[in-house]
Amino acid sequence: MLNEWRQRRALRRVKPGDGRELQPFRWWQQLFRALFYLRAADATGRWAIYAVNVRHGQNQGSGNVKAELYVDGRQHAVCRLPAVFPVEGGTIEVSMSGFGLKRCHYVTHEGHEHQLTPDPASAEGRRANLARQHPTLSRVIGCFSAVALTTALVLLVSQVAEKLTEPPEVAQHVGGLHAPVHLSVWMNITLVLVTLAASTERALRLRYSRLLDGGAG
């Protein structure tokens, strides 16, 4: 029920596009642009190329990031994220986390879904190419990202629990909790940097966990 309400609300935010031409992806746009494609047939059997273009970066935390839907190279619609674009046979759903896109999927009317294909020149496309050419290395990197975020979450929870139980009036009821590891300032800085890198790597694969990535963001 909640998801349906959110989808209807997102559909009401969709505005018609101005027909402008889709600009090719440039190498220097790696950090602030995402571009994904979907090739689908309409009811007559004609194939159409849908493209979802998102420019984020410095405006990412403003809540005003917009997704643009292009059809056969022309801007068809614009919507503030999270976005739901109606297309032939279903919808394209787009949403963002604090580190990049967390969802850019085609969802059919029957409920089947699959991720759109990233532009080869984009950061997401380069990460997907690494997964195709070096699957073992890709899995290792993915596992490292998950372990790094899990470790950071455990350390954060233990340190917060220790701080909350420090006051005597709290400790006498629940007992004092002590974090298993106390990190130096430089270790904390290193942990933050590793966490940022791990979350960004997962965003490039559109992997998102409310517990891990949400906590990091």
HELIX and SHEET records of a PDB file:
HELIX    1   1 LEU A    2  ARG A   12  1                                  11    
HELIX    2   2 TRP A   27  GLN A   29  5                                   3    
HELIX    3   3 GLY A   57  SER A   62  5                                   6    
HELIX    4   4 ALA A  123  GLN A  133  1                                  11    
HELIX    5   5 PRO A  135  LEU A  164  1                                  30    
HELIX    6   6 PRO A  168  VAL A  174  1                                   7    
HELIX    7   7 VAL A  185  LEU A  204  1                                  20    
HELIX    8   8 LEU A  212  ALA A  216  1                                   5    
SHEET    1   A 6 LYS A  15  PRO A  16  0                                        
SHEET    2   A 6 ARG A  74  ARG A  80 -1                                        
SHEET    3   A 6 LYS A  66  VAL A  71 -1                                        
SHEET    4   A 6 TRP A  47  ARG A  55 -1                                        
SHEET    5   A 6 ARG A  33  ALA A  41 -1                                        
SHEET    6   A 6 THR A 117  PRO A 118 -1                                        
SHEET    1   B 4 ALA A  83  VAL A  87  0                                        
SHEET    2   B 4 GLY A  90  SER A  97 -1                                        
SHEET    3   B 4 GLY A 100  THR A 108 -1                                        
SHEET    4   B 4 GLU A 113  GLN A 115 -1                                        
END                                                                             
